[in-house]
């Protein structure tokens, strides 16, 4: 059990430093936050194609958006939806989930939703817009 806590601690310390040098980690966080905004924020929607375009702009490999979507779905439904992906991607989703959860708690959901309108401009939009 101690090893599990140690590994989790190492992931938390290593991932943020790595994220600045790892475009996929940044992208995973953006996708997770876009899906969270769609679910948590009133009148918010996203277009899957916008996520794909962002991945292309970031020069990520083809299929990255779908892998990230499946990893997020798998992790957030306890394996009932999506598909487990490679360990690195699953760790990136876990770190993005923790960071997003902390931001939501710190800002409160109304404040977090408002911040996402700016942070995720081009990825999320008002429903019907």
Residue frames as a rotation matrix with the C-alpha (Angstrom) as fourth column:
UNK 1
0.575 0.818 0.000 0.00
0.818 -0.575 0.000 0.00
0.000 0.000 -1.000 0.00
UNK 2
0.344 -0.538 -0.769 2.87
0.203 -0.757 0.621 2.35
-0.917 -0.370 -0.151 0.74
UNK 3
-0.667 -0.620 0.413 4.17
0.494 0.047 0.868 1.79
-0.558 0.783 0.275 -2.77
UNK 4
-0.010 0.767 0.642 0.83
0.981 -0.117 0.155 2.93
0.194 0.631 -0.751 -4.21
UNK 5
0.818 0.303 -0.489 0.95
0.454 -0.862 0.225 6.20
-0.354 -0.406 -0.843 -2.27
UNK 6
-0.074 -0.939 -0.337 4.56
0.166 -0.345 0.924 6.73
-0.983 0.013 0.182 -3.28
UNK 7
-0.621 -0.117 0.775 3.74
0.757 0.169 0.632 6.16
-0.205 0.979 -0.017 -6.95
UNK 8
0.440 0.850 0.288 0.76
0.880 -0.472 0.049 8.51
0.178 0.232 -0.956 -6.77
UNK 9
0.660 -0.262 -0.704 2.92
0.242 -0.813 0.529 11.15
-0.711 -0.520 -0.473 -5.12
UNK 10
-0.461 -0.883 0.085 5.61
0.311 -0.072 0.948 10.78
-0.831 0.463 0.308 -7.75
UNK 11
-0.281 0.450 0.848 3.01
0.956 0.052 0.289 11.10
0.086 0.891 -0.445 -10.49
UNK 12
0.747 0.636 -0.195 1.68
0.658 -0.749 0.081 14.29
-0.095 -0.188 -0.977 -8.98
UNK 13
0.394 -0.677 -0.622 5.13
0.002 -0.676 0.737 15.85
-0.919 -0.291 -0.265 -8.76
UNK 14
-0.588 -0.712 0.384 6.44
0.344 0.209 0.915 14.61
-0.732 0.670 0.122 -12.10
UNK 15
-0.049 0.644 0.763 3.37
0.980 0.178 -0.087 15.22
-0.192 0.744 -0.640 -14.25
UNK 16
0.834 0.412 -0.367 3.05
0.341 -0.908 -0.245 19.02
-0.434 0.079 -0.897 -13.91
UNK 17
0.067 -0.887 -0.457 6.73
-0.361 -0.449 0.817 19.53
-0.930 0.110 -0.351 -14.73
UNK 18
-0.667 -0.296 0.683 6.42
0.410 0.619 0.669 17.15
-0.622 0.727 -0.292 -17.64
UNK 19
0.299 0.919 0.257 3.20
0.763 -0.068 -0.642 18.73
-0.573 0.388 -0.722 -18.92
UNK 20
0.522 -0.136 -0.842 4.97
-0.293 -0.956 -0.027 21.90
-0.801 0.261 -0.539 -20.04
UNK 21
-0.484 -0.793 -0.369 7.23
-0.696 0.094 0.712 19.80
-0.530 0.601 -0.598 -22.25
UNK 22
-0.884 0.218 0.415 4.58
0.331 0.917 0.224 17.31
-0.331 0.335 -0.882 -23.30
UNK 23
-0.790 0.591 -0.165 1.89
-0.592 -0.664 0.458 18.66
0.161 0.459 0.874 -25.63
UNK 24
-0.393 0.695 -0.602 -0.28
0.138 0.692 0.708 15.55
0.909 0.195 -0.368 -25.17
UNK 25
-0.563 0.170 -0.809 -0.58
0.826 0.143 -0.545 16.20
0.023 -0.975 -0.221 -21.42
UNK 26
-0.864 0.241 -0.443 -1.73
-0.162 -0.965 -0.209 19.74
-0.477 -0.109 0.872 -22.13
UNK 27
-0.645 0.627 -0.436 -4.17
-0.549 0.016 0.835 18.42
0.531 0.779 0.334 -24.72
UNK 28
-0.506 0.447 -0.738 -5.52
0.572 0.814 0.100 15.74
0.645 -0.371 -0.668 -22.36
UNK 29
-0.704 0.216 -0.676 -6.27
0.545 -0.447 -0.710 18.46
-0.455 -0.868 0.197 -19.79
UNK 30
-0.805 0.410 -0.430 -8.04
-0.545 -0.796 0.262 20.61
-0.235 0.445 0.864 -22.40
UNK 31
-0.543 0.621 -0.565 -10.18
-0.232 0.536 0.812 17.71
0.807 0.572 -0.147 -23.63
UNK 32
-0.539 0.329 -0.776 -11.07
0.780 0.541 -0.313 16.64
0.317 -0.774 -0.548 -20.09
UNK 33
-0.750 0.235 -0.619 -12.03
0.232 -0.783 -0.578 20.19
-0.620 -0.577 0.532 -19.17
UNK 34
-0.773 0.499 -0.392 -14.07
-0.612 -0.424 0.668 20.60
0.167 0.756 0.633 -22.36
UNK 35
-0.417 0.631 -0.654 -16.05
0.217 0.768 0.602 17.43
0.883 0.109 -0.457 -21.59
UNK 36
-0.585 0.175 -0.792 -16.42
0.807 0.033 -0.589 18.51
-0.077 -0.984 -0.160 -17.95
UNK 37
-0.871 0.260 -0.418 -17.69
-0.223 -0.965 -0.137 21.92
-0.439 -0.027 0.898 -19.05
UNK 38
-0.644 0.660 -0.387 -20.22
-0.403 0.138 0.905 20.27
0.650 0.738 0.178 -21.36
UNK 39
-0.260 0.523 -0.812 -21.53
0.602 0.745 0.288 18.20
0.755 -0.414 -0.508 -18.45
UNK 40
-0.346 -0.022 -0.938 -21.16
0.931 -0.127 -0.341 20.65
-0.112 -0.992 0.064 -15.55
UNK 41
-0.831 -0.062 -0.553 -21.80
0.094 -0.995 -0.029 24.09
-0.549 -0.076 0.832 -17.05
UNK 42
0.147 0.985 0.095 -25.30
0.383 0.032 -0.923 25.14
-0.912 0.171 -0.373 -18.11
UNK 43
0.896 0.403 -0.184 -25.85
-0.016 -0.385 -0.923 25.73
-0.443 0.830 -0.339 -21.84
UNK 44
0.036 -0.950 -0.309 -22.34
-0.827 -0.202 0.525 24.57
-0.561 0.237 -0.793 -22.79
UNK 45
0.920 0.218 0.325 -21.55
0.008 0.820 -0.572 22.32
-0.391 0.529 0.753 -25.71
UNK 46
-0.134 -0.964 -0.229 -18.54
-0.512 -0.131 0.849 21.20
-0.849 0.231 -0.476 -27.66
UNK 47
0.818 0.280 -0.502 -17.88
-0.574 0.348 -0.741 19.93
-0.033 0.895 0.446 -31.15
UNK 48
0.674 -0.557 0.486 -15.74
0.284 0.802 0.525 16.82
-0.682 -0.216 0.698 -31.45
UNK 49
0.614 -0.425 0.664 -14.27
0.731 -0.009 -0.682 18.16
0.296 0.905 0.305 -34.69
UNK 50
0.752 -0.347 0.561 -12.94
-0.388 -0.920 -0.049 21.21
0.533 -0.181 -0.826 -32.82
UNK 51
0.667 -0.515 0.538 -11.03
-0.415 0.343 0.843 18.85
-0.619 -0.786 0.015 -30.52
UNK 52
0.582 -0.433 0.688 -9.60
0.697 0.701 -0.148 17.01
-0.419 0.566 0.710 -33.53
UNK 53
0.703 -0.300 0.645 -8.53
0.327 -0.669 -0.668 20.30
0.631 0.680 -0.373 -35.12
UNK 54
0.764 -0.429 0.482 -6.82
-0.643 -0.567 0.515 21.38
0.052 -0.703 -0.709 -31.89
UNK 55
0.592 -0.552 0.587 -4.88
0.097 0.772 0.628 18.09
-0.800 -0.314 0.511 -31.81
UNK 56
0.570 -0.361 0.738 -3.79
0.818 0.166 -0.551 18.70
0.076 0.918 0.390 -35.41
UNK 57
0.778 -0.264 0.571 -2.71
-0.152 -0.960 -0.236 22.26
0.610 0.097 -0.786 -34.57
UNK 58
0.624 -0.533 0.571 -0.65
-0.700 -0.055 0.712 20.85
-0.348 -0.844 -0.408 -31.69
UNK 59
0.033 -0.596 -0.802 0.89
-0.869 0.379 -0.317 18.34
0.493 0.708 -0.506 -34.13
UNK 60
-0.233 0.004 0.972 -0.32
-0.691 0.703 -0.168 15.35
-0.684 -0.711 -0.161 -32.16
UNK 61
-0.979 -0.192 0.071 -0.60
-0.096 0.736 0.670 11.99
-0.181 0.649 -0.739 -33.96
UNK 62
-0.353 0.885 -0.305 -3.81
-0.672 -0.013 0.741 11.12
0.651 0.466 0.599 -35.80
UNK 63
0.100 0.518 -0.850 -6.22
0.253 0.812 0.525 9.32
0.962 -0.268 -0.050 -33.50
UNK 64
-0.864 -0.492 -0.112 -5.09
0.239 -0.205 -0.949 11.17
0.444 -0.846 0.295 -30.37
UNK 65
-0.550 0.714 0.434 -8.53
-0.787 -0.616 0.016 12.72
0.279 -0.333 0.901 -29.78
UNK 66
0.396 0.751 -0.528 -10.27
-0.519 0.658 0.546 9.36
0.758 0.058 0.650 -29.90
UNK 67
-0.168 -0.532 -0.830 -7.70
0.477 0.693 -0.541 7.72
0.863 -0.487 0.137 -27.59
UNK 68
-0.955 -0.184 0.232 -8.07
-0.076 -0.605 -0.793 10.57
0.287 -0.775 0.564 -25.09
UNK 69
-0.197 0.966 0.167 -11.87
-0.884 -0.249 0.395 10.44
0.424 -0.070 0.903 -25.29
UNK 70
0.394 0.324 -0.860 -11.87
-0.097 0.945 0.312 6.67
0.914 -0.040 0.404 -24.68
UNK 71
-0.529 -0.678 -0.511 -9.41
0.488 0.250 -0.836 6.99
0.695 -0.692 0.198 -21.77
UNK 72
-0.845 0.282 0.454 -11.51
-0.490 -0.746 -0.450 9.71
0.212 -0.603 0.769 -20.11
UNK 73
0.156 0.971 -0.180 -14.72
-0.802 0.231 0.550 7.73
0.576 0.059 0.815 -20.60
UNK 74
0.163 -0.150 -0.975 -13.13
0.224 0.968 -0.112 4.56
0.961 -0.200 0.191 -19.23
UNK 75
-0.786 -0.571 -0.238 -11.72
0.365 -0.117 -0.924 6.29
0.499 -0.813 0.301 -16.15
UNK 76
-0.836 0.448 0.316 -14.83
-0.544 -0.750 -0.376 8.32
0.069 -0.487 0.871 -15.36
UNK 77
0.259 0.946 -0.198 -17.29
-0.863 0.318 0.392 5.43
0.434 0.069 0.898 -15.76
UNK 78
0.080 -0.298 0.951 -15.25
-0.764 0.594 0.251 2.83
-0.640 -0.747 -0.180 -13.91
UNK 79
-0.828 -0.535 0.167 -14.60
-0.282 0.655 0.701 0.93
-0.484 0.534 -0.693 -17.13
UNK 80
-0.071 0.901 0.429 -18.24
0.363 0.424 -0.830 0.80
-0.929 0.097 -0.357 -18.29
UNK 81
0.952 0.299 0.060 -17.60
0.175 -0.373 -0.911 3.02
-0.249 0.878 -0.408 -21.31
UNK 82
0.574 -0.772 -0.275 -14.58
-0.818 -0.527 -0.228 3.84
0.031 0.356 -0.934 -23.43
UNK 83
0.813 -0.422 -0.401 -11.44
0.306 0.896 -0.322 1.72
0.495 0.139 0.858 -23.40
UNK 84
0.708 -0.671 -0.220 -8.41
0.125 -0.188 0.974 1.61
-0.695 -0.717 -0.050 -21.18
UNK 85
0.873 -0.487 -0.036 -5.41
-0.197 -0.284 -0.938 3.12
0.447 0.826 -0.344 -22.98
UNK 86
0.100 -0.921 -0.376 -1.66
0.469 0.377 -0.799 2.88
0.878 -0.096 0.470 -22.39
UNK 87
0.226 -0.034 -0.974 -0.43
0.974 0.041 0.224 3.56
0.033 -0.999 0.042 -18.86
UNK 88
-0.805 -0.576 -0.140 1.09
0.577 -0.816 0.042 6.95
-0.139 -0.047 0.989 -19.75
UNK 89
-0.629 0.641 0.440 -2.17
-0.041 -0.592 0.805 8.24
0.776 0.488 0.399 -21.18
UNK 90
0.332 0.774 -0.539 -4.18
0.562 0.297 0.772 6.88
0.758 -0.559 -0.336 -18.24
UNK 91
-0.167 -0.477 -0.863 -1.79
0.966 -0.253 -0.047 8.65
-0.196 -0.842 0.503 -15.85
UNK 92
-0.956 -0.162 0.246 -2.22
0.234 -0.924 0.303 11.90
0.179 0.347 0.921 -17.80
UNK 93
-0.143 0.978 0.149 -6.01
0.085 -0.138 0.987 11.57
0.986 0.154 -0.063 -17.53
UNK 94
0.318 0.228 -0.920 -5.71
0.881 0.288 0.375 10.92
0.350 -0.930 -0.109 -13.77
UNK 95
-0.593 -0.614 -0.521 -3.55
0.751 -0.655 -0.083 14.00
-0.291 -0.441 0.849 -13.24
UNK 96
-0.849 0.339 0.405 -5.85
0.013 -0.753 0.658 16.14
0.528 0.564 0.635 -15.43
UNK 97
0.142 0.938 -0.315 -8.84
0.425 0.229 0.876 14.88
0.894 -0.258 -0.366 -13.45
UNK 98
0.099 -0.175 -0.980 -7.21
0.994 -0.034 0.106 15.79
-0.052 -0.984 0.171 -10.13
UNK 99
-0.869 -0.478 -0.128 -6.16
0.465 -0.877 0.121 19.23
-0.170 0.046 0.984 -11.37
UNK 100
-0.580 0.733 0.355 -9.62
0.011 -0.429 0.903 19.95
0.814 0.528 0.241 -12.77
UNK 101
0.293 0.686 -0.666 -11.28
0.698 0.323 0.639 18.79
0.653 -0.652 -0.384 -9.55
UNK 102
-0.276 -0.480 -0.833 -9.01
0.913 -0.402 -0.071 21.05
-0.300 -0.780 0.549 -7.51
UNK 103
-0.972 -0.064 0.225 -9.77
0.158 -0.889 0.429 24.03
0.173 0.453 0.875 -9.80
UNK 104
-0.200 0.978 0.065 -13.51
0.196 -0.025 0.980 23.37
0.960 0.209 -0.186 -9.53
UNK 105
0.308 0.272 -0.912 -13.33
0.916 0.175 0.361 23.25
0.258 -0.946 -0.195 -5.73
UNK 106
-0.561 -0.645 -0.519 -11.13
0.754 -0.656 0.000 26.35
-0.341 -0.391 0.855 -5.53
UNK 107
-0.985 0.145 0.089 -13.22
-0.074 -0.835 0.545 28.47
0.154 0.530 0.834 -7.90
UNK 108
-0.305 0.937 0.173 -16.63
-0.157 0.129 -0.979 26.92
-0.939 -0.325 0.108 -7.25
UNK 109
-0.244 0.211 0.947 -18.58
0.798 0.599 0.073 25.58
-0.551 0.773 -0.314 -10.21
UNK 110
0.828 0.560 0.040 -20.00
0.473 -0.657 -0.587 28.94
-0.302 0.505 -0.809 -11.38
UNK 111
0.541 -0.705 -0.458 -16.52
-0.545 -0.709 0.447 30.51
-0.640 0.008 -0.768 -11.30
UNK 112
-0.399 -0.693 0.600 -14.93
0.018 0.649 0.761 27.48
-0.917 0.315 -0.246 -12.96
UNK 113
0.191 0.563 0.804 -17.53
0.858 0.302 -0.416 27.47
-0.477 0.769 -0.425 -15.73
UNK 114
0.940 0.141 -0.311 -16.99
0.027 -0.938 -0.345 31.18
-0.340 0.316 -0.885 -16.34
UNK 115
0.132 -0.978 -0.160 -13.21
-0.556 -0.206 0.805 30.67
-0.821 -0.018 -0.571 -16.51
UNK 116
-0.282 -0.246 0.927 -13.61
0.433 0.830 0.352 27.87
-0.856 0.501 -0.128 -19.05
UNK 117
0.790 0.592 0.160 -15.34
0.435 -0.357 -0.827 30.19
-0.432 0.723 -0.539 -21.50
UNK 118
0.703 -0.625 -0.340 -12.00
-0.690 -0.715 -0.113 31.98
-0.172 0.314 -0.934 -21.86
UNK 119
-0.130 -0.846 0.517 -9.64
-0.625 0.475 0.619 29.05
-0.770 -0.242 -0.590 -21.24
UNK 120
-0.456 0.028 0.890 -11.36
0.404 0.897 0.179 26.79
-0.793 0.441 -0.420 -23.76
UNK 121
0.281 0.528 -0.801 -12.49
-0.489 -0.640 -0.593 29.38
-0.826 0.558 0.079 -26.32
UNK 122
-0.162 -0.279 -0.946 -12.72
-0.980 0.156 0.121 27.57
0.114 0.947 -0.299 -29.63
UNK 123
-0.916 -0.152 -0.370 -13.34
-0.129 0.988 -0.087 24.21
0.379 -0.032 -0.925 -27.97
UNK 124
-0.497 0.819 -0.288 -16.57
0.804 0.309 -0.508 24.92
-0.327 -0.484 -0.811 -26.07
UNK 125
-0.894 0.302 0.332 -19.49
-0.072 -0.826 0.560 27.14
0.443 0.476 0.759 -27.00
UNK 126
-0.558 0.795 0.238 -22.97
-0.599 -0.187 -0.779 28.06
-0.575 -0.577 0.580 -25.89
UNK 127
-0.549 0.456 0.701 -25.60
0.559 0.823 -0.098 25.53
-0.621 0.338 -0.707 -26.91
UNK 128
0.522 0.801 0.294 -27.37
0.722 -0.232 -0.652 26.57
-0.454 0.553 -0.699 -30.04
UNK 129
0.729 -0.272 -0.628 -24.48
-0.314 -0.948 0.046 28.92
-0.608 0.163 -0.777 -30.92
